[in-house]
Amino acid sequence: MIEQLRISNLGVIESAELELGTGLTALTGETGAGKTMAVTSLELLLGAKADSSKVRRGAKSAVVEGVFSVPADSEVVPRIVEAGGDVDEEDGTATVIISRQVPASGRSRSFIGGRTVPTSVLTEIAGALVTVHGQTDQLRLATPSQQRVALDEFGGAPVTRAFATWRSAWEAYNEASTQIEQFEEQAQDAARARLAYEALVAKVDDIQP
């Protein structure tokens, strides 16, 4: 569920903050009030192509930020962590912040949990958090990741068990990789400290106090 949407310097919107929640949220207003930009901001969070012409005149960049909450045991949580993002967990709920920065000139940047990620990763993860229904399309089913989810569900219990086994092995692999990296960093620190101590001992030996 998306809890909050913040928009800065996008189209006619200089700064806006939408507080969302369970149930239906309706955006109403006159022509030019910014309803289309609100939808555009959500599409940007889902990985839509950035258009620098949408940056508000006089601004260096447009920024869109969304606060999402999902069950702590959601399949999307380990994918976010794998991408390097931070996830806050409390009372069985995981909260993650996704943002998109669109400069007036240059390439856009995508962030998940405070970590820069490729737009393709943003599309995969955000697509599992939000479903956009249009007049002629269903954007969620257009992504390969969601197509795989639908196919896995159709496969039934055997596929579910196989996926659970794979996910457990993948998490164990990531944990082992992290431990190896930490060990190597500690070993390098220890090697540098040893060289410093040996140099100090050599200086003392030269003086022969």
PyMOL commands that place a pseudoatom at each C-alpha (Angstrom):
pseudoatom trace, name=CA, resn=MET, resi=1, chain=A, elem=C, hetatm=0, pos=[0.000, 0.000, 0.000]
pseudoatom trace, name=CA, resn=ILE, resi=2, chain=A, elem=C, hetatm=0, pos=[1.213, 3.506, -0.779]
pseudoatom trace, name=CA, resn=GLU, resi=3, chain=A, elem=C, hetatm=0, pos=[0.900, 5.724, 2.282]
pseudoatom trace, name=CA, resn=GLN, resi=4, chain=A, elem=C, hetatm=0, pos=[2.344, 8.999, 1.081]
pseudoatom trace, name=CA, resn=LEU, resi=5, chain=A, elem=C, hetatm=0, pos=[3.262, 10.682, -2.182]
pseudoatom trace, name=CA, resn=ARG, resi=6, chain=A, elem=C, hetatm=0, pos=[5.505, 13.762, -2.313]
pseudoatom trace, name=CA, resn=ILE, resi=7, chain=A, elem=C, hetatm=0, pos=[5.937, 15.799, -5.482]
pseudoatom trace, name=CA, resn=SER, resi=8, chain=A, elem=C, hetatm=0, pos=[8.358, 18.664, -6.126]
pseudoatom trace, name=CA, resn=ASN, resi=9, chain=A, elem=C, hetatm=0, pos=[8.701, 20.786, -9.274]
pseudoatom trace, name=CA, resn=LEU, resi=10, chain=A, elem=C, hetatm=0, pos=[6.747, 18.499, -11.562]
pseudoatom trace, name=CA, resn=GLY, resi=11, chain=A, elem=C, hetatm=0, pos=[4.688, 20.326, -14.177]
pseudoatom trace, name=CA, resn=VAL, resi=12, chain=A, elem=C, hetatm=0, pos=[2.319, 22.799, -12.530]
pseudoatom trace, name=CA, resn=ILE, resi=13, chain=A, elem=C, hetatm=0, pos=[3.089, 21.363, -9.084]
pseudoatom trace, name=CA, resn=GLU, resi=14, chain=A, elem=C, hetatm=0, pos=[5.762, 23.232, -7.165]
pseudoatom trace, name=CA, resn=SER, resi=15, chain=A, elem=C, hetatm=0, pos=[5.310, 21.198, -3.991]
pseudoatom trace, name=CA, resn=ALA, resi=16, chain=A, elem=C, hetatm=0, pos=[2.573, 18.794, -2.946]
pseudoatom trace, name=CA, resn=GLU, resi=17, chain=A, elem=C, hetatm=0, pos=[2.132, 15.991, -0.452]
pseudoatom trace, name=CA, resn=LEU, resi=18, chain=A, elem=C, hetatm=0, pos=[-0.653, 13.413, -0.606]
pseudoatom trace, name=CA, resn=GLU, resi=19, chain=A, elem=C, hetatm=0, pos=[-1.545, 11.360, 2.437]
pseudoatom trace, name=CA, resn=LEU, resi=20, chain=A, elem=C, hetatm=0, pos=[-3.092, 8.094, 1.283]
pseudoatom trace, name=CA, resn=GLY, resi=21, chain=A, elem=C, hetatm=0, pos=[-4.469, 5.111, 3.118]
pseudoatom trace, name=CA, resn=THR, resi=22, chain=A, elem=C, hetatm=0, pos=[-6.777, 2.136, 2.909]
pseudoatom trace, name=CA, resn=GLY, resi=23, chain=A, elem=C, hetatm=0, pos=[-9.890, 2.459, 0.817]
pseudoatom trace, name=CA, resn=LEU, resi=24, chain=A, elem=C, hetatm=0, pos=[-10.586, 4.671, -2.165]
pseudoatom trace, name=CA, resn=THR, resi=25, chain=A, elem=C, hetatm=0, pos=[-8.764, 7.953, -2.764]
pseudoatom trace, name=CA, resn=ALA, resi=26, chain=A, elem=C, hetatm=0, pos=[-10.229, 10.334, -5.355]
pseudoatom trace, name=CA, resn=LEU, resi=27, chain=A, elem=C, hetatm=0, pos=[-8.325, 13.251, -6.891]
pseudoatom trace, name=CA, resn=THR, resi=28, chain=A, elem=C, hetatm=0, pos=[-10.605, 16.042, -8.094]
pseudoatom trace, name=CA, resn=GLY, resi=29, chain=A, elem=C, hetatm=0, pos=[-10.045, 19.578, -9.299]
pseudoatom trace, name=CA, resn=GLU, resi=30, chain=A, elem=C, hetatm=0, pos=[-10.314, 21.987, -12.165]
pseudoatom trace, name=CA, resn=THR, resi=31, chain=A, elem=C, hetatm=0, pos=[-8.368, 21.681, -15.389]
pseudoatom trace, name=CA, resn=GLY, resi=32, chain=A, elem=C, hetatm=0, pos=[-4.735, 22.564, -14.742]
pseudoatom trace, name=CA, resn=ALA, resi=33, chain=A, elem=C, hetatm=0, pos=[-4.923, 21.809, -11.019]
pseudoatom trace, name=CA, resn=GLY, resi=34, chain=A, elem=C, hetatm=0, pos=[-2.312, 19.051, -11.319]
pseudoatom trace, name=CA, resn=LYS, resi=35, chain=A, elem=C, hetatm=0, pos=[-4.339, 15.829, -11.410]
pseudoatom trace, name=CA, resn=THR, resi=36, chain=A, elem=C, hetatm=0, pos=[-2.425, 14.540, -14.432]
pseudoatom trace, name=CA, resn=MET, resi=37, chain=A, elem=C, hetatm=0, pos=[0.910, 15.367, -12.777]
pseudoatom trace, name=CA, resn=ALA, resi=38, chain=A, elem=C, hetatm=0, pos=[-0.148, 13.394, -9.704]
pseudoatom trace, name=CA, resn=VAL, resi=39, chain=A, elem=C, hetatm=0, pos=[-0.717, 10.336, -11.896]
pseudoatom trace, name=CA, resn=THR, resi=40, chain=A, elem=C, hetatm=0, pos=[2.521, 11.070, -13.783]
pseudoatom trace, name=CA, resn=SER, resi=41, chain=A, elem=C, hetatm=0, pos=[4.437, 11.110, -10.505]
pseudoatom trace, name=CA, resn=LEU, resi=42, chain=A, elem=C, hetatm=0, pos=[3.073, 7.678, -9.649]
pseudoatom trace, name=CA, resn=GLU, resi=43, chain=A, elem=C, hetatm=0, pos=[4.050, 6.380, -13.081]
pseudoatom trace, name=CA, resn=LEU, resi=44, chain=A, elem=C, hetatm=0, pos=[7.576, 7.725, -12.552]
pseudoatom trace, name=CA, resn=LEU, resi=45, chain=A, elem=C, hetatm=0, pos=[7.820, 5.723, -9.335]
pseudoatom trace, name=CA, resn=LEU, resi=46, chain=A, elem=C, hetatm=0, pos=[6.818, 2.665, -11.353]
pseudoatom trace, name=CA, resn=GLY, resi=47, chain=A, elem=C, hetatm=0, pos=[9.707, 3.191, -13.773]
pseudoatom trace, name=CA, resn=ALA, resi=48, chain=A, elem=C, hetatm=0, pos=[8.014, 5.098, -16.595]
pseudoatom trace, name=CA, resn=LYS, resi=49, chain=A, elem=C, hetatm=0, pos=[10.279, 6.928, -19.017]
pseudoatom trace, name=CA, resn=ALA, resi=50, chain=A, elem=C, hetatm=0, pos=[11.344, 10.288, -17.608]
pseudoatom trace, name=CA, resn=ASP, resi=51, chain=A, elem=C, hetatm=0, pos=[10.492, 13.404, -19.593]
pseudoatom trace, name=CA, resn=SER, resi=52, chain=A, elem=C, hetatm=0, pos=[12.629, 16.425, -18.739]
pseudoatom trace, name=CA, resn=SER, resi=53, chain=A, elem=C, hetatm=0, pos=[10.009, 18.706, -20.282]
pseudoatom trace, name=CA, resn=LYS, resi=54, chain=A, elem=C, hetatm=0, pos=[7.799, 17.895, -17.291]
pseudoatom trace, name=CA, resn=VAL, resi=55, chain=A, elem=C, hetatm=0, pos=[10.247, 19.633, -14.917]
pseudoatom trace, name=CA, resn=ARG, resi=56, chain=A, elem=C, hetatm=0, pos=[8.734, 22.864, -13.606]
pseudoatom trace, name=CA, resn=ARG, resi=57, chain=A, elem=C, hetatm=0, pos=[10.057, 25.944, -15.389]
pseudoatom trace, name=CA, resn=GLY, resi=58, chain=A, elem=C, hetatm=0, pos=[12.994, 27.464, -13.515]
pseudoatom trace, name=CA, resn=ALA, resi=59, chain=A, elem=C, hetatm=0, pos=[13.683, 24.327, -11.446]
pseudoatom trace, name=CA, resn=LYS, resi=60, chain=A, elem=C, hetatm=0, pos=[16.829, 22.224, -11.787]
pseudoatom trace, name=CA, resn=SER, resi=61, chain=A, elem=C, hetatm=0, pos=[14.997, 18.939, -11.300]
pseudoatom trace, name=CA, resn=ALA, resi=62, chain=A, elem=C, hetatm=0, pos=[11.705, 17.309, -10.371]
pseudoatom trace, name=CA, resn=VAL, resi=63, chain=A, elem=C, hetatm=0, pos=[11.577, 14.864, -7.470]
pseudoatom trace, name=CA, resn=VAL, resi=64, chain=A, elem=C, hetatm=0, pos=[8.890, 12.308, -6.702]
pseudoatom trace, name=CA, resn=GLU, resi=65, chain=A, elem=C, hetatm=0, pos=[8.937, 10.234, -3.526]
pseudoatom trace, name=CA, resn=GLY, resi=66, chain=A, elem=C, hetatm=0, pos=[6.589, 7.529, -2.339]
pseudoatom trace, name=CA, resn=VAL, resi=67, chain=A, elem=C, hetatm=0, pos=[6.308, 5.795, 1.021]
pseudoatom trace, name=CA, resn=PHE, resi=68, chain=A, elem=C, hetatm=0, pos=[5.083, 2.213, 0.714]
pseudoatom trace, name=CA, resn=SER, resi=69, chain=A, elem=C, hetatm=0, pos=[4.151, -0.375, 3.342]
pseudoatom trace, name=CA, resn=VAL, resi=70, chain=A, elem=C, hetatm=0, pos=[3.881, -4.117, 2.808]
pseudoatom trace, name=CA, resn=PRO, resi=71, chain=A, elem=C, hetatm=0, pos=[3.737, -7.168, 5.094]
pseudoatom trace, name=CA, resn=ALA, resi=72, chain=A, elem=C, hetatm=0, pos=[7.169, -7.929, 6.523]
pseudoatom trace, name=CA, resn=ASP, resi=73, chain=A, elem=C, hetatm=0, pos=[7.047, -11.418, 4.974]
pseudoatom trace, name=CA, resn=SER, resi=74, chain=A, elem=C, hetatm=0, pos=[6.237, -10.055, 1.514]
pseudoatom trace, name=CA, resn=GLU, resi=75, chain=A, elem=C, hetatm=0, pos=[8.341, -11.482, -1.317]
pseudoatom trace, name=CA, resn=VAL, resi=76, chain=A, elem=C, hetatm=0, pos=[9.305, -7.966, -2.365]
pseudoatom trace, name=CA, resn=VAL, resi=77, chain=A, elem=C, hetatm=0, pos=[11.223, -7.281, 0.874]
pseudoatom trace, name=CA, resn=PRO, resi=78, chain=A, elem=C, hetatm=0, pos=[14.216, -9.583, 0.178]
pseudoatom trace, name=CA, resn=ARG, resi=79, chain=A, elem=C, hetatm=0, pos=[14.343, -8.197, -3.373]
pseudoatom trace, name=CA, resn=ILE, resi=80, chain=A, elem=C, hetatm=0, pos=[14.682, -4.664, -1.984]
pseudoatom trace, name=CA, resn=VAL, resi=81, chain=A, elem=C, hetatm=0, pos=[17.409, -5.772, 0.435]
pseudoatom trace, name=CA, resn=GLU, resi=82, chain=A, elem=C, hetatm=0, pos=[19.171, -7.613, -2.386]
pseudoatom trace, name=CA, resn=ALA, resi=83, chain=A, elem=C, hetatm=0, pos=[19.190, -4.352, -4.358]
pseudoatom trace, name=CA, resn=GLY, resi=84, chain=A, elem=C, hetatm=0, pos=[20.907, -2.665, -1.398]
pseudoatom trace, name=CA, resn=GLY, resi=85, chain=A, elem=C, hetatm=0, pos=[17.911, -0.715, -0.118]
pseudoatom trace, name=CA, resn=ASP, resi=86, chain=A, elem=C, hetatm=0, pos=[16.974, -0.209, 3.519]
pseudoatom trace, name=CA, resn=VAL, resi=87, chain=A, elem=C, hetatm=0, pos=[13.623, -1.445, 4.816]
pseudoatom trace, name=CA, resn=ASP, resi=88, chain=A, elem=C, hetatm=0, pos=[12.142, -0.448, 8.177]
pseudoatom trace, name=CA, resn=GLU, resi=89, chain=A, elem=C, hetatm=0, pos=[10.193, -3.256, 9.857]
pseudoatom trace, name=CA, resn=GLU, resi=90, chain=A, elem=C, hetatm=0, pos=[7.842, -2.802, 12.780]
pseudoatom trace, name=CA, resn=ASP, resi=91, chain=A, elem=C, hetatm=0, pos=[4.902, -4.864, 14.045]
pseudoatom trace, name=CA, resn=GLY, resi=92, chain=A, elem=C, hetatm=0, pos=[4.929, -7.129, 11.015]
pseudoatom trace, name=CA, resn=THR, resi=93, chain=A, elem=C, hetatm=0, pos=[4.945, -4.260, 8.509]
pseudoatom trace, name=CA, resn=ALA, resi=94, chain=A, elem=C, hetatm=0, pos=[7.835, -3.251, 6.262]
pseudoatom trace, name=CA, resn=THR, resi=95, chain=A, elem=C, hetatm=0, pos=[8.136, 0.359, 5.086]
pseudoatom trace, name=CA, resn=VAL, resi=96, chain=A, elem=C, hetatm=0, pos=[10.236, 1.420, 2.132]
pseudoatom trace, name=CA, resn=ILE, resi=97, chain=A, elem=C, hetatm=0, pos=[10.813, 4.772, 0.423]
pseudoatom trace, name=CA, resn=ILE, resi=98, chain=A, elem=C, hetatm=0, pos=[11.057, 4.896, -3.366]
pseudoatom trace, name=CA, resn=SER, resi=99, chain=A, elem=C, hetatm=0, pos=[12.033, 8.085, -5.190]
pseudoatom trace, name=CA, resn=ARG, resi=100, chain=A, elem=C, hetatm=0, pos=[12.772, 9.326, -8.689]
pseudoatom trace, name=CA, resn=GLN, resi=101, chain=A, elem=C, hetatm=0, pos=[14.746, 12.411, -9.655]
pseudoatom trace, name=CA, resn=VAL, resi=102, chain=A, elem=C, hetatm=0, pos=[14.250, 13.909, -13.105]
pseudoatom trace, name=CA, resn=PRO, resi=103, chain=A, elem=C, hetatm=0, pos=[16.748, 16.682, -13.994]
pseudoatom trace, name=CA, resn=ALA, resi=104, chain=A, elem=C, hetatm=0, pos=[15.946, 19.472, -16.421]
pseudoatom trace, name=CA, resn=SER, resi=105, chain=A, elem=C, hetatm=0, pos=[18.787, 18.066, -18.509]
pseudoatom trace, name=CA, resn=GLY, resi=106, chain=A, elem=C, hetatm=0, pos=[20.475, 14.701, -18.247]
pseudoatom trace, name=CA, resn=ARG, resi=107, chain=A, elem=C, hetatm=0, pos=[19.423, 11.252, -17.111]
pseudoatom trace, name=CA, resn=SER, resi=108, chain=A, elem=C, hetatm=0, pos=[16.966, 10.509, -14.343]
pseudoatom trace, name=CA, resn=ARG, resi=109, chain=A, elem=C, hetatm=0, pos=[17.979, 8.681, -11.155]
pseudoatom trace, name=CA, resn=SER, resi=110, chain=A, elem=C, hetatm=0, pos=[16.045, 6.062, -9.237]
pseudoatom trace, name=CA, resn=PHE, resi=111, chain=A, elem=C, hetatm=0, pos=[16.315, 5.291, -5.521]
pseudoatom trace, name=CA, resn=ILE, resi=112, chain=A, elem=C, hetatm=0, pos=[14.932, 2.453, -3.398]
pseudoatom trace, name=CA, resn=GLY, resi=113, chain=A, elem=C, hetatm=0, pos=[15.463, 2.531, 0.345]
pseudoatom trace, name=CA, resn=GLY, resi=114, chain=A, elem=C, hetatm=0, pos=[18.068, 5.269, -0.051]
pseudoatom trace, name=CA, resn=ARG, resi=115, chain=A, elem=C, hetatm=0, pos=[20.105, 3.289, -2.603]
pseudoatom trace, name=CA, resn=THR, resi=116, chain=A, elem=C, hetatm=0, pos=[20.568, 4.227, -6.272]
pseudoatom trace, name=CA, resn=VAL, resi=117, chain=A, elem=C, hetatm=0, pos=[19.243, 1.468, -8.529]
pseudoatom trace, name=CA, resn=PRO, resi=118, chain=A, elem=C, hetatm=0, pos=[18.810, 0.969, -12.282]
pseudoatom trace, name=CA, resn=THR, resi=119, chain=A, elem=C, hetatm=0, pos=[15.378, 1.899, -13.612]
pseudoatom trace, name=CA, resn=SER, resi=120, chain=A, elem=C, hetatm=0, pos=[14.809, -1.748, -14.561]
pseudoatom trace, name=CA, resn=VAL, resi=121, chain=A, elem=C, hetatm=0, pos=[15.148, -2.750, -10.893]
pseudoatom trace, name=CA, resn=LEU, resi=122, chain=A, elem=C, hetatm=0, pos=[12.825, 0.082, -9.877]
pseudoatom trace, name=CA, resn=THR, resi=123, chain=A, elem=C, hetatm=0, pos=[10.259, -1.147, -12.403]
pseudoatom trace, name=CA, resn=GLU, resi=124, chain=A, elem=C, hetatm=0, pos=[10.459, -4.702, -11.089]
pseudoatom trace, name=CA, resn=ILE, resi=125, chain=A, elem=C, hetatm=0, pos=[10.154, -3.823, -7.400]
pseudoatom trace, name=CA, resn=ALA, resi=126, chain=A, elem=C, hetatm=0, pos=[7.660, -0.950, -7.636]
pseudoatom trace, name=CA, resn=GLY, resi=127, chain=A, elem=C, hetatm=0, pos=[5.520, -3.003, -10.010]
pseudoatom trace, name=CA, resn=ALA, resi=128, chain=A, elem=C, hetatm=0, pos=[4.939, -5.447, -7.159]
pseudoatom trace, name=CA, resn=LEU, resi=129, chain=A, elem=C, hetatm=0, pos=[3.781, -2.624, -4.880]
pseudoatom trace, name=CA, resn=VAL, resi=130, chain=A, elem=C, hetatm=0, pos=[1.333, -0.743, -7.094]
pseudoatom trace, name=CA, resn=THR, resi=131, chain=A, elem=C, hetatm=0, pos=[-1.210, -1.661, -9.747]
pseudoatom trace, name=CA, resn=VAL, resi=132, chain=A, elem=C, hetatm=0, pos=[-2.313, 1.043, -12.181]
pseudoatom trace, name=CA, resn=HIS, resi=133, chain=A, elem=C, hetatm=0, pos=[-5.597, 0.442, -14.011]
pseudoatom trace, name=CA, resn=GLY, resi=134, chain=A, elem=C, hetatm=0, pos=[-6.103, 2.416, -17.199]
pseudoatom trace, name=CA, resn=GLN, resi=135, chain=A, elem=C, hetatm=0, pos=[-8.835, 2.460, -19.831]
pseudoatom trace, name=CA, resn=THR, resi=136, chain=A, elem=C, hetatm=0, pos=[-7.017, 0.079, -22.133]
pseudoatom trace, name=CA, resn=ASP, resi=137, chain=A, elem=C, hetatm=0, pos=[-4.244, -1.498, -20.115]
pseudoatom trace, name=CA, resn=GLN, resi=138, chain=A, elem=C, hetatm=0, pos=[-3.235, -3.197, -16.897]
pseudoatom trace, name=CA, resn=LEU, resi=139, chain=A, elem=C, hetatm=0, pos=[0.358, -2.089, -16.313]
pseudoatom trace, name=CA, resn=ARG, resi=140, chain=A, elem=C, hetatm=0, pos=[1.197, -4.642, -13.658]
pseudoatom trace, name=CA, resn=LEU, resi=141, chain=A, elem=C, hetatm=0, pos=[0.734, -7.625, -15.975]
pseudoatom trace, name=CA, resn=ALA, resi=142, chain=A, elem=C, hetatm=0, pos=[2.913, -5.944, -18.585]
pseudoatom trace, name=CA, resn=THR, resi=143, chain=A, elem=C, hetatm=0, pos=[6.065, -6.545, -16.529]
pseudoatom trace, name=CA, resn=PRO, resi=144, chain=A, elem=C, hetatm=0, pos=[7.964, -9.858, -16.832]
pseudoatom trace, name=CA, resn=SER, resi=145, chain=A, elem=C, hetatm=0, pos=[8.301, -10.142, -13.034]
pseudoatom trace, name=CA, resn=GLN, resi=146, chain=A, elem=C, hetatm=0, pos=[4.524, -10.075, -12.533]
pseudoatom trace, name=CA, resn=GLN, resi=147, chain=A, elem=C, hetatm=0, pos=[4.038, -12.487, -15.404]
pseudoatom trace, name=CA, resn=ARG, resi=148, chain=A, elem=C, hetatm=0, pos=[6.365, -14.904, -13.598]
pseudoatom trace, name=CA, resn=VAL, resi=149, chain=A, elem=C, hetatm=0, pos=[4.388, -14.465, -10.380]
pseudoatom trace, name=CA, resn=ALA, resi=150, chain=A, elem=C, hetatm=0, pos=[1.152, -15.300, -12.181]
pseudoatom trace, name=CA, resn=LEU, resi=151, chain=A, elem=C, hetatm=0, pos=[2.763, -18.313, -13.854]
pseudoatom trace, name=CA, resn=ASP, resi=152, chain=A, elem=C, hetatm=0, pos=[4.186, -19.567, -10.534]
pseudoatom trace, name=CA, resn=GLU, resi=153, chain=A, elem=C, hetatm=0, pos=[0.770, -19.276, -8.891]
pseudoatom trace, name=CA, resn=PHE, resi=154, chain=A, elem=C, hetatm=0, pos=[-0.768, -21.227, -11.767]
pseudoatom trace, name=CA, resn=GLY, resi=155, chain=A, elem=C, hetatm=0, pos=[1.856, -23.947, -11.227]
pseudoatom trace, name=CA, resn=GLY, resi=156, chain=A, elem=C, hetatm=0, pos=[0.400, -24.733, -7.811]
pseudoatom trace, name=CA, resn=ALA, resi=157, chain=A, elem=C, hetatm=0, pos=[2.019, -26.456, -4.841]
pseudoatom trace, name=CA, resn=PRO, resi=158, chain=A, elem=C, hetatm=0, pos=[5.025, -28.034, -6.650]
pseudoatom trace, name=CA, resn=VAL, resi=159, chain=A, elem=C, hetatm=0, pos=[6.179, -24.666, -7.968]
pseudoatom trace, name=CA, resn=THR, resi=160, chain=A, elem=C, hetatm=0, pos=[5.500, -23.011, -4.614]
pseudoatom trace, name=CA, resn=ARG, resi=161, chain=A, elem=C, hetatm=0, pos=[7.694, -25.573, -2.828]
pseudoatom trace, name=CA, resn=ALA, resi=162, chain=A, elem=C, hetatm=0, pos=[10.450, -25.228, -5.416]
pseudoatom trace, name=CA, resn=PHE, resi=163, chain=A, elem=C, hetatm=0, pos=[10.355, -21.444, -5.134]
pseudoatom trace, name=CA, resn=ALA, resi=164, chain=A, elem=C, hetatm=0, pos=[10.521, -21.620, -1.327]
pseudoatom trace, name=CA, resn=THR, resi=165, chain=A, elem=C, hetatm=0, pos=[13.585, -23.878, -1.579]
pseudoatom trace, name=CA, resn=TRP, resi=166, chain=A, elem=C, hetatm=0, pos=[15.238, -21.529, -4.054]
pseudoatom trace, name=CA, resn=ARG, resi=167, chain=A, elem=C, hetatm=0, pos=[14.523, -18.452, -1.947]
pseudoatom trace, name=CA, resn=SER, resi=168, chain=A, elem=C, hetatm=0, pos=[15.943, -20.106, 1.169]
pseudoatom trace, name=CA, resn=ALA, resi=169, chain=A, elem=C, hetatm=0, pos=[19.116, -21.055, -0.715]
pseudoatom trace, name=CA, resn=TRP, resi=170, chain=A, elem=C, hetatm=0, pos=[19.390, -17.561, -2.211]
pseudoatom trace, name=CA, resn=GLU, resi=171, chain=A, elem=C, hetatm=0, pos=[19.066, -15.905, 1.192]
pseudoatom trace, name=CA, resn=ALA, resi=172, chain=A, elem=C, hetatm=0, pos=[21.717, -18.251, 2.612]
pseudoatom trace, name=CA, resn=TYR, resi=173, chain=A, elem=C, hetatm=0, pos=[24.005, -17.395, -0.313]
pseudoatom trace, name=CA, resn=ASN, resi=174, chain=A, elem=C, hetatm=0, pos=[23.556, -13.644, 0.247]
pseudoatom trace, name=CA, resn=GLU, resi=175, chain=A, elem=C, hetatm=0, pos=[24.231, -14.045, 3.964]
pseudoatom trace, name=CA, resn=ALA, resi=176, chain=A, elem=C, hetatm=0, pos=[27.402, -16.052, 3.275]
pseudoatom trace, name=CA, resn=SER, resi=177, chain=A, elem=C, hetatm=0, pos=[28.545, -13.465, 0.711]
pseudoatom trace, name=CA, resn=THR, resi=178, chain=A, elem=C, hetatm=0, pos=[28.060, -10.692, 3.246]
pseudoatom trace, name=CA, resn=GLN, resi=179, chain=A, elem=C, hetatm=0, pos=[30.047, -12.583, 5.876]
pseudoatom trace, name=CA, resn=ILE, resi=180, chain=A, elem=C, hetatm=0, pos=[32.888, -13.179, 3.386]
pseudoatom trace, name=CA, resn=GLU, resi=181, chain=A, elem=C, hetatm=0, pos=[33.004, -9.471, 2.513]
pseudoatom trace, name=CA, resn=GLN, resi=182, chain=A, elem=C, hetatm=0, pos=[33.091, -8.520, 6.189]
pseudoatom trace, name=CA, resn=PHE, resi=183, chain=A, elem=C, hetatm=0, pos=[35.851, -11.056, 6.873]
pseudoatom trace, name=CA, resn=GLU, resi=184, chain=A, elem=C, hetatm=0, pos=[37.950, -9.767, 3.975]
pseudoatom trace, name=CA, resn=GLU, resi=185, chain=A, elem=C, hetatm=0, pos=[37.532, -6.166, 5.164]
pseudoatom trace, name=CA, resn=GLN, resi=186, chain=A, elem=C, hetatm=0, pos=[38.566, -7.157, 8.695]
pseudoatom trace, name=CA, resn=ALA, resi=187, chain=A, elem=C, hetatm=0, pos=[41.549, -9.074, 7.314]
pseudoatom trace, name=CA, resn=GLN, resi=188, chain=A, elem=C, hetatm=0, pos=[42.666, -6.025, 5.327]
pseudoatom trace, name=CA, resn=ASP, resi=189, chain=A, elem=C, hetatm=0, pos=[42.317, -3.807, 8.408]
pseudoatom trace, name=CA, resn=ALA, resi=190, chain=A, elem=C, hetatm=0, pos=[44.334, -6.287, 10.438]
pseudoatom trace, name=CA, resn=ALA, resi=191, chain=A, elem=C, hetatm=0, pos=[47.060, -6.411, 7.761]
pseudoatom trace, name=CA, resn=ARG, resi=192, chain=A, elem=C, hetatm=0, pos=[47.340, -2.620, 7.715]
pseudoatom trace, name=CA, resn=ALA, resi=193, chain=A, elem=C, hetatm=0, pos=[47.512, -2.509, 11.502]
pseudoatom trace, name=CA, resn=ARG, resi=194, chain=A, elem=C, hetatm=0, pos=[50.227, -5.179, 11.502]
pseudoatom trace, name=CA, resn=LEU, resi=195, chain=A, elem=C, hetatm=0, pos=[52.352, -3.187, 9.047]
pseudoatom trace, name=CA, resn=ALA, resi=196, chain=A, elem=C, hetatm=0, pos=[51.976, -0.071, 11.201]
pseudoatom trace, name=CA, resn=TYR, resi=197, chain=A, elem=C, hetatm=0, pos=[52.989, -1.943, 14.356]
pseudoatom trace, name=CA, resn=GLU, resi=198, chain=A, elem=C, hetatm=0, pos=[55.959, -3.577, 12.631]
pseudoatom trace, name=CA, resn=ALA, resi=199, chain=A, elem=C, hetatm=0, pos=[57.147, -0.171, 11.429]
pseudoatom trace, name=CA, resn=LEU, resi=200, chain=A, elem=C, hetatm=0, pos=[56.812, 1.187, 14.967]
pseudoatom trace, name=CA, resn=VAL, resi=201, chain=A, elem=C, hetatm=0, pos=[58.772, -1.737, 16.428]
pseudoatom trace, name=CA, resn=ALA, resi=202, chain=A, elem=C, hetatm=0, pos=[61.465, -1.242, 13.787]
pseudoatom trace, name=CA, resn=LYS, resi=203, chain=A, elem=C, hetatm=0, pos=[61.860, 2.422, 14.792]
pseudoatom trace, name=CA, resn=VAL, resi=204, chain=A, elem=C, hetatm=0, pos=[62.157, 1.443, 18.454]
pseudoatom trace, name=CA, resn=ASP, resi=205, chain=A, elem=C, hetatm=0, pos=[64.744, -1.235, 17.595]
pseudoatom trace, name=CA, resn=ASP, resi=206, chain=A, elem=C, hetatm=0, pos=[66.764, 1.354, 15.646]
pseudoatom trace, name=CA, resn=ILE, resi=207, chain=A, elem=C, hetatm=0, pos=[66.908, 3.627, 18.677]
pseudoatom trace, name=CA, resn=GLN, resi=208, chain=A, elem=C, hetatm=0, pos=[67.632, 0.717, 21.043]
pseudoatom trace, name=CA, resn=PRO, resi=209, chain=A, elem=C, hetatm=0, pos=[66.371, 2.553, 24.130]
for i in range(1, 209): cmd.bond("trace and resi %d" % i, "trace and resi %d" % (i + 1))
show_as sticks, trace
zoom trace
